[in-house]
Amino acid sequence: MANKGPQYGLSRDVQMKIDKKYDAELEERLVQWIVAQCGAAVGEPEAGKTGFQTWLKDGCVLGHLINSLSGASPPIKKVQSSTMAFKQMELISQFLKAAEKYGVMVTDMFQTVDLWEGKDLAAVQRTLMSLGSVAVTKNDGCYKGDPSWFHRKAQENKREFSDEQLMEGKSVIGLQMGTNRGASQAGMSYGTPRQIINNNP
């Protein structure tokens, strides 16, 4: 993790809740997929949250991952290791932009500091899971690994109707609209008229 002082009070409680969301089993699956997708050249991290963060922190593994899913036109032109913090963060940012273009929802994205400072590695796992799901769903031949590692995303099922069918649909009353056939106010009681009593002599 990044060098930072101890946390106290509310900030420590919040960080502990975030840390509990990290899934060690999911870490294994993600590492397995990334190595299958990118090849053995990316290496493997030490087991555990700190090892996972260190492995991904410079952005190189993430850069290779998104490039391997993109076929002939890789979105990140230069994936180069650097010890400079701003270069590492820039590479992570490029990965996030490329992942969004690839189809990962913005709501599934982690923030650069979540990874670089180790603030929320569960969010990093969520982004990688979403990326894997998009890759499996696309089924364009770029995905490597076991397809059962990720869920397929729901796909659009667009319907086409002819003008004739649309006109017929306008004459049908939907069940939600109900009907007033057979309705009457018979038996409804509205009470007796209110009497005004004047108590003044």
C-alpha positions as CSV (number, residue, x, y, z in Angstrom):
1,M,0.0,0.0,0.0
2,A,1.0,3.6,-0.4
3,N,2.9,5.3,2.5
4,K,0.3,7.0,4.6
5,G,-0.3,7.6,8.2
6,P,-2.6,5.6,10.4
7,Q,-6.3,6.4,10.2
8,Y,-8.5,7.2,13.2
9,G,-12.2,7.5,14.0
10,L,-14.7,7.6,11.2
11,S,-12.2,7.4,8.4
12,R,-10.8,4.2,9.9
13,D,-14.3,2.7,10.3
14,V,-15.1,3.6,6.7
15,Q,-11.8,2.1,5.4
16,M,-12.5,-1.1,7.4
17,K,-15.9,-1.5,5.8
18,I,-14.4,-1.0,2.3
19,D,-11.7,-3.5,3.0
20,K,-14.2,-6.2,4.1
21,K,-15.7,-6.1,0.5
22,Y,-12.4,-7.4,-1.0
23,D,-12.9,-11.0,-2.1
24,A,-9.8,-13.2,-1.9
25,E,-11.4,-16.0,-4.0
26,L,-12.3,-13.4,-6.7
27,E,-8.7,-12.2,-6.7
28,E,-7.6,-15.8,-7.6
29,R,-10.0,-16.0,-10.5
30,L,-9.1,-12.5,-11.8
31,V,-5.3,-13.3,-11.6
32,Q,-6.0,-16.6,-13.5
33,W,-7.9,-14.8,-16.2
34,I,-5.4,-11.9,-16.6
35,V,-2.5,-14.4,-17.0
36,A,-4.5,-16.5,-19.5
37,Q,-5.5,-13.3,-21.4
38,C,-2.1,-11.5,-21.5
39,G,0.3,-14.5,-21.2
40,A,2.9,-15.4,-18.6
41,A,5.0,-12.3,-19.3
42,V,2.8,-10.3,-16.9
43,G,3.8,-12.5,-14.1
44,E,1.7,-13.3,-11.0
45,P,1.2,-11.3,-7.8
46,E,1.9,-12.4,-4.3
47,A,-1.3,-13.7,-2.8
48,G,-3.3,-11.2,-0.8
49,K,-4.6,-7.7,-1.3
50,T,-1.2,-5.9,-1.1
51,G,0.3,-8.2,-3.7
52,F,-2.7,-7.7,-6.0
53,Q,-2.4,-3.9,-5.7
54,T,1.4,-3.9,-6.2
55,W,0.9,-6.1,-9.4
56,L,-1.6,-3.7,-10.9
57,K,-0.4,-0.4,-9.5
58,D,1.9,0.8,-12.3
59,G,-0.8,0.2,-14.9
60,C,1.2,-2.0,-17.2
61,V,-0.8,-5.2,-16.5
62,L,-4.0,-3.3,-17.0
63,G,-2.7,-1.8,-20.3
64,H,-1.7,-5.2,-21.6
65,L,-5.1,-6.6,-20.6
66,I,-7.2,-4.0,-22.4
67,N,-5.0,-4.2,-25.5
68,S,-5.3,-8.0,-25.6
69,L,-9.1,-7.6,-25.7
70,S,-9.1,-5.0,-28.5
71,G,-7.7,-7.1,-31.4
72,A,-5.7,-5.4,-34.1
73,S,-6.2,-1.8,-32.9
74,P,-4.9,-1.5,-29.3
75,P,-6.3,1.5,-27.4
76,I,-3.1,2.1,-25.4
77,K,-0.3,2.7,-27.8
78,K,2.6,2.6,-25.3
79,V,2.5,0.4,-22.3
80,Q,5.8,1.1,-20.5
81,S,6.8,0.6,-16.9
82,S,7.8,3.7,-15.0
83,T,8.7,4.4,-11.4
84,M,7.2,7.9,-11.6
85,A,3.8,8.2,-9.8
86,F,2.2,10.5,-12.4
87,K,3.2,8.1,-15.3
88,Q,1.7,5.1,-13.4
89,M,-1.5,7.1,-12.7
90,E,-1.7,8.2,-16.3
91,L,-1.5,4.6,-17.5
92,I,-4.3,3.6,-15.1
93,S,-6.4,6.5,-16.4
94,Q,-5.8,5.4,-20.0
95,F,-7.0,1.9,-19.0
96,L,-10.2,3.3,-17.5
97,K,-11.0,5.4,-20.6
98,A,-10.3,2.4,-22.9
99,A,-12.5,0.1,-20.7
100,E,-15.4,2.6,-20.8
101,K,-15.1,2.7,-24.6
102,Y,-15.0,-1.1,-24.6
103,G,-18.3,-1.2,-22.9
104,V,-17.8,-1.2,-19.1
105,M,-20.5,0.9,-17.4
106,V,-19.2,4.1,-15.7
107,T,-20.9,2.9,-12.5
108,D,-18.6,-0.2,-12.5
109,M,-15.4,1.9,-12.8
110,F,-12.9,2.4,-10.0
111,Q,-11.1,5.7,-9.5
112,T,-7.4,5.9,-10.1
113,V,-6.7,6.5,-6.4
114,D,-8.7,3.4,-5.5
115,L,-5.9,1.3,-7.0
116,W,-2.9,3.5,-6.8
117,E,-3.3,4.3,-3.1
118,G,-5.1,1.1,-2.3
119,K,-8.2,2.9,-1.1
120,D,-10.8,0.5,-2.6
121,L,-9.5,-2.7,-4.2
122,A,-12.9,-4.2,-4.1
123,A,-13.9,-1.5,-6.7
124,V,-10.9,-2.6,-8.8
125,Q,-12.2,-6.2,-8.7
126,R,-15.7,-5.0,-9.7
127,T,-14.3,-3.2,-12.7
128,L,-12.2,-6.2,-13.8
129,M,-15.3,-8.5,-13.4
130,S,-17.4,-6.1,-15.5
131,L,-14.6,-6.0,-18.2
132,G,-14.5,-9.8,-18.2
133,S,-18.3,-10.0,-18.6
134,V,-18.3,-7.5,-21.5
135,A,-15.5,-9.6,-23.2
136,V,-17.4,-12.9,-22.8
137,T,-20.6,-11.3,-24.1
138,K,-18.9,-9.8,-27.2
139,N,-17.6,-13.2,-28.2
140,D,-15.4,-11.7,-30.9
141,G,-12.5,-14.1,-30.5
142,C,-10.3,-11.9,-28.4
143,Y,-11.3,-13.3,-25.0
144,K,-9.0,-16.1,-23.6
145,G,-9.8,-18.2,-20.6
146,D,-12.8,-20.1,-19.3
147,P,-16.1,-18.4,-20.4
148,S,-17.7,-19.6,-17.2
149,W,-15.5,-17.3,-15.1
150,F,-17.8,-14.3,-16.0
151,H,-21.6,-13.8,-16.5
152,R,-22.8,-12.8,-19.9
153,K,-24.4,-9.3,-19.9
154,A,-28.0,-9.0,-21.1
155,Q,-28.2,-7.9,-24.7
156,E,-30.7,-5.7,-26.5
157,N,-33.6,-7.6,-28.2
158,K,-35.0,-5.0,-30.5
159,R,-38.5,-5.7,-32.0
160,E,-39.7,-4.5,-35.4
161,F,-43.4,-3.9,-36.0
162,S,-45.1,-3.1,-39.3
163,D,-47.4,-0.1,-39.6
164,E,-50.4,-2.4,-39.7
165,Q,-49.4,-4.1,-36.4
166,L,-48.9,-0.7,-34.8
167,M,-52.4,0.5,-35.9
168,E,-53.9,-2.7,-34.5
169,G,-52.2,-2.1,-31.2
170,K,-53.8,1.3,-30.9
171,S,-57.3,-0.2,-30.7
172,V,-56.5,-2.7,-27.9
173,I,-57.2,-1.5,-24.4
174,G,-54.4,-2.8,-22.1
175,L,-55.3,-4.7,-18.9
176,Q,-53.6,-2.0,-16.8
177,M,-56.1,0.6,-18.0
178,G,-59.1,-1.5,-16.7
179,T,-62.6,-1.1,-17.9
180,N,-65.8,0.6,-16.6
181,R,-68.2,-1.9,-18.2
182,G,-70.9,-2.9,-15.7
183,A,-70.0,-0.2,-13.3
184,S,-72.7,1.7,-11.5
185,Q,-73.2,3.7,-8.4
186,A,-76.1,1.6,-7.2
187,G,-75.9,0.8,-3.5
188,M,-73.5,3.7,-2.8
189,S,-74.4,5.5,0.4
190,Y,-73.4,9.1,0.7
191,G,-74.8,9.7,4.2
192,T,-77.5,12.1,5.4
193,P,-77.2,15.8,4.9
194,R,-75.4,17.6,7.7
195,Q,-77.7,19.6,10.0
196,I,-76.6,22.9,11.2
197,I,-77.5,23.5,14.8
198,N,-77.5,26.9,16.1
199,N,-76.9,26.9,19.8
200,N,-77.2,30.7,20.2
201,P,-80.5,31.8,21.9
